[in-house]
Amino acid sequence: TTPQLLVTGSAKLDTYKKVGDSLAGRYFQYRMHPIDLKEFLQFNPTANSEKIFEMLWQCSGFPEPFLKDSVTYYKRWRRTHLDIILRQDLIELQTVSDIKAIETLVELLKQRVGSTVSYANLARDVERDPKTIKRWLDVLENLYVIFRVTPYTKNISRSLLKEPKYYFYDHTCAENTGARLENIVANALLKECDYLSDVKGIKTSLHFLRTKDGKELDFLILQDNQPTHIIEIKNTDGNPAENFAYYNKYFKNVKLLQLVRELKREKTYPQGLEIRQLIPWLAKVDLTQDS
């Protein structure tokens, strides 16, 4: 019989598969993500979700610093983690010599988590051309430092031309409270989307909504090319975000969620909008369409 093999590795596997012999039809790929609230509680169901969320908030979801539960250790680990990626993997995989400029680019992205990113503006700040910035961002994506979330339009080709957002797999890179909260949710949603894709075979993608005049909602999830969830993230505001009313007329049979970290009372509105406490929702995040 054919043995069952589980092969793990770094981003190099993802890079090499593009240039080596094709293994199409001979293996399944499962993307691994940092620990999140749902995963931890699945194996530790009696744990306090608020405490675990605070551990994630302070120490990231990467196993070593998360399990240490020490902010000091995490800060030391983060410096080493990024240094290895930028000064070893980056040079080995991409032959990029301008490491200092890429480090500056990473620092600029930390300040822009949750905001749309202009390649031209980044190019001006780093003193490089936009094509170089775009190439470096692609490299950082391939090395699983950041991931891109694009704006949704019915015309996907147009969507790819618009300004995206970038989030960090290490959500603690976002120092602003609102940005970090959005980043930690983005990580959980991407992880769940990848699970549906890798395990269930459902084609998924993560986007955000934004009009030219600035009407924005944080996340839109597609499953098999159909919108299924629209999600807005708030720290303390339990009032319905006004942009739900604008987008509600364009999306039918889509679950509308506003997740609030500090919420006194959950509510459900006639048009279907649900306002829910963020931490309990993340503890059981489920993107199936009837959830």
LINZIDA-V190414 format. One record per residue. N is the residue number from 1. RES is the residue in three letters. PHI is phi in whole degrees, 0 to 359 (* if undefined). BURIAL is 1 if it has 9 or more other ideal C-beta (glycine too) atoms within 8 Angstrom, else 0. D_CENTER is the distance of its C-alpha to the mean C-alpha in whole Angstrom. Layout:
BEGIN
n res phi burial d_center
N RES PHI BURIAL D_CENTER
N RES PHI BURIAL D_CENTER
END
This chain:
BEGIN
n res phi burial d_center
1 THR * 0 39
2 THR 282 0 36
3 PRO 291 0 34
4 GLN 270 0 30
5 LEU 243 0 28
6 LEU 243 0 25
7 VAL 249 0 24
8 THR 248 0 21
9 GLY 182 0 20
10 SER 272 0 18
11 ALA 297 1 17
12 LYS 301 1 20
13 LEU 300 1 21
14 ASP 292 0 18
15 THR 281 1 20
16 TYR 294 0 24
17 LYS 295 0 23
18 LYS 279 0 23
19 VAL 241 0 27
20 GLY 264 0 28
21 ASP 294 0 30
22 SER 288 0 28
23 LEU 249 0 28
24 ALA 303 0 27
25 GLY 84 0 28
26 ARG 247 0 29
27 TYR 202 0 25
28 PHE 246 0 22
29 GLN 259 0 19
30 TYR 239 0 16
31 ARG 278 0 13
32 MET 259 0 13
33 HIS 240 1 10
34 PRO 300 1 11
35 ILE 298 1 13
36 ASP 234 1 12
37 LEU 299 1 14
38 LYS 298 1 15
39 GLU 297 1 16
40 PHE 297 1 18
41 LEU 288 1 20
42 GLN 298 0 21
43 PHE 261 0 23
44 ASN 224 0 24
45 PRO 296 0 25
46 THR 269 0 27
47 ALA 292 1 25
48 ASN 281 0 24
49 SER 296 1 21
50 GLU 295 0 21
51 LYS 294 0 22
52 ILE 294 1 19
53 PHE 298 1 16
54 GLU 294 0 18
55 MET 299 1 18
56 LEU 298 1 15
57 TRP 300 1 15
58 GLN 271 0 17
59 CYS 238 1 17
60 SER 72 1 13
61 GLY 258 1 12
62 PHE 289 1 14
63 PRO 306 0 17
64 GLU 297 0 20
65 PRO 290 1 19
66 PHE 297 1 18
67 LEU 288 0 21
68 LYS 290 1 23
69 ASP 53 0 22
70 SER 225 0 23
71 VAL 297 0 22
72 THR 298 0 25
73 TYR 298 1 24
74 TYR 300 1 20
75 LYS 298 0 21
76 ARG 293 0 23
77 TRP 297 1 21
78 ARG 299 1 18
79 ARG 298 0 21
80 THR 292 0 22
81 HIS 301 1 18
82 LEU 292 1 18
83 ASP 296 0 21
84 ILE 296 1 21
85 ILE 296 1 19
86 LEU 284 1 20
87 ARG 259 0 24
88 GLN 240 0 24
89 ASP 298 1 22
90 LEU 297 1 21
91 ILE 293 1 25
92 GLU 293 0 26
93 LEU 273 1 23
94 GLN 240 0 24
95 THR 52 0 27
96 VAL 261 1 25
97 SER 263 0 28
98 ASP 273 0 26
99 ILE 294 1 24
100 LYS 302 0 25
101 ALA 294 1 24
102 ILE 290 1 20
103 GLU 299 1 20
104 THR 297 1 21
105 LEU 300 1 18
106 VAL 298 1 16
107 GLU 296 0 17
108 LEU 294 1 17
109 LEU 295 1 14
110 LYS 300 1 13
111 GLN 279 0 16
112 ARG 247 1 14
113 VAL 301 1 10
114 GLY 89 1 10
115 SER 247 0 13
116 THR 292 0 14
117 VAL 246 1 15
118 SER 261 0 18
119 TYR 298 1 19
120 ALA 295 0 23
121 ASN 294 0 22
122 LEU 297 1 20
123 ALA 299 1 23
124 ARG 294 0 26
125 ASP 292 0 24
126 VAL 268 1 24
127 GLU 64 0 27
128 ARG 224 0 26
129 ASP 274 0 26
130 PRO 302 1 23
131 LYS 296 0 24
132 THR 294 1 23
133 ILE 299 1 20
134 LYS 298 1 19
135 ARG 295 0 20
136 TRP 295 1 18
137 LEU 297 1 15
138 ASP 298 0 15
139 VAL 297 1 16
140 LEU 296 1 14
141 GLU 293 1 11
142 ASN 296 1 14
143 LEU 265 1 14
144 TYR 59 0 11
145 VAL 272 1 11
146 ILE 227 1 8
147 PHE 221 1 6
148 ARG 258 1 8
149 VAL 238 1 8
150 THR 259 1 11
151 PRO 291 1 14
152 TYR 269 1 16
153 THR 220 0 19
154 LYS 295 0 22
155 ASN 268 0 22
156 ILE 297 0 19
157 SER 299 0 21
158 ARG 291 0 21
159 SER 300 1 18
160 LEU 291 0 17
161 LEU 272 0 20
162 LYS 271 1 18
163 GLU 292 0 16
164 PRO 270 1 12
165 LYS 246 1 10
166 TYR 237 1 8
167 TYR 238 1 5
168 PHE 259 1 7
169 TYR 297 1 6
170 ASP 267 1 9
171 HIS 295 1 8
172 THR 288 1 12
173 CYS 297 1 12
174 ALA 276 1 12
175 GLU 276 0 16
176 ASN 291 0 16
177 THR 301 0 16
178 GLY 297 0 15
179 ALA 293 1 12
180 ARG 294 1 11
181 LEU 298 1 11
182 GLU 296 1 9
183 ASN 293 1 6
184 ILE 293 1 7
185 VAL 288 1 7
186 ALA 302 1 4
187 ASN 297 1 4
188 ALA 294 1 7
189 LEU 292 1 7
190 LEU 297 1 5
191 LYS 299 1 8
192 GLU 292 1 10
193 CYS 298 1 10
194 ASP 295 1 11
195 TYR 297 1 13
196 LEU 299 1 15
197 SER 287 1 15
198 ASP 285 1 16
199 VAL 259 0 19
200 LYS 262 0 20
201 GLY 77 0 20
202 ILE 271 0 18
203 LYS 286 0 17
204 THR 233 1 13
205 SER 204 0 11
206 LEU 245 1 8
207 HIS 224 1 10
208 PHE 228 1 12
209 LEU 248 1 15
210 ARG 201 1 17
211 THR 265 0 21
212 LYS 297 0 23
213 ASP 264 0 25
214 GLY 91 0 21
215 LYS 283 1 21
216 GLU 228 1 17
217 LEU 230 1 15
218 ASP 294 1 11
219 PHE 219 1 10
220 LEU 230 1 12
221 ILE 251 1 12
222 LEU 251 1 15
223 GLN 231 1 16
224 ASP 51 0 19
225 ASN 70 0 19
226 GLN 249 0 20
227 PRO 297 1 18
228 THR 238 1 17
229 HIS 220 1 15
230 ILE 241 1 15
231 ILE 229 1 13
232 GLU 242 1 14
233 ILE 248 1 13
234 LYS 226 1 16
235 ASN 275 1 18
236 THR 227 0 21
237 ASP 280 0 22
238 GLY 268 1 23
239 ASN 279 0 25
240 PRO 302 1 23
241 ALA 297 1 22
242 GLU 295 0 24
243 ASN 286 1 22
244 PHE 299 1 22
245 ALA 297 0 25
246 TYR 292 1 25
247 TYR 279 1 22
248 ASN 301 1 24
249 LYS 286 0 27
250 TYR 262 0 25
251 PHE 236 1 23
252 LYS 252 0 25
253 ASN 57 0 24
254 VAL 244 1 21
255 LYS 284 1 20
256 LEU 253 1 19
257 LEU 228 1 17
258 GLN 242 1 17
259 LEU 258 1 16
260 VAL 237 1 18
261 ARG 293 1 18
262 GLU 247 0 22
263 LEU 231 1 23
264 LYS 284 0 27
265 ARG 213 0 27
266 GLU 283 0 25
267 LYS 220 0 26
268 THR 229 0 26
269 TYR 257 1 28
270 PRO 305 0 30
271 GLN 283 0 28
272 GLY 106 1 25
273 LEU 294 1 23
274 GLU 248 1 22
275 ILE 254 1 21
276 ARG 232 1 20
277 GLN 293 1 20
278 LEU 292 1 16
279 ILE 294 1 17
280 PRO 299 1 19
281 TRP 292 1 17
282 LEU 295 1 14
283 ALA 295 1 16
284 LYS 229 0 17
285 VAL 311 1 14
286 ASP 215 0 16
287 LEU 261 1 15
288 THR 297 0 18
289 GLN 291 0 20
290 ASP 260 0 23
291 SER 277 0 21
END
